[in-house]
Amino acid sequence: MELIDKAKNDTSLIDQAIEDRERSNELMQGIVDRNASRYGAALTPAQIEQQKQSLAMGTTLGGIQGVNDARIAQKDANRALMADLIDIGQGVNRASLGSLGNAASAAASRESAYKNARAQNKAQTYSMLGTLGAAAVFAFL
C-alpha cells in the first residue's frame, strides 16, 4: 500500500526543485558579488540595478524551468513505479493461476483414479461372487 501511495502522490522531485529554485537566487548573487570583488569591477548604481534585474529574471526563469522539468520527471517516475507494481501483481497473478491449474488437474486425476478404483472394486466383487456361485453349483452337483 505504501508503494501504491508513493506512486500516486510522490512529489519529492518537485519539492527539491522548489528548494533549489529558492536557493539559486542567493547563490547566483553570491557568484556575481565574488566575481566583482575578484576582478575589481566598479559598477555604477544603474549597472548594479540592471545586473540585479537580469539576475532575478534569469534565476526566476531557470527556477520555473527547473520546477517544470521536475514535474515531468516526477510524473514519469510515478508512472514507472506504478508500472513496476502492476508487473509484479501480474506475475503473482500468473503464478497463482498456474498453481490453481495444477491443483485442478490434480483434483481431476484424483477423481478419475477414485472412479476407476470403484469400478475395479465392483468388477472384482462381481467376479468373486460369480466364482463362488459357480463353485457352489459345482459342489452342489
Secondary structure, DSSP 8 states (H G I E B T S, - for coil): -HHHHHHHH--HHHHHHHHHHHHHHHHHHHHHHHHHHHHT----HHHHHHHHHHHHHHHHHHHHHHHHHHHHHHHHHHHHHHHHHHHHHHHHHHHHHHHHHHHHHHHHHHHHHHHHHHHHHHHHHHHHHHHHHHHHHHHH-
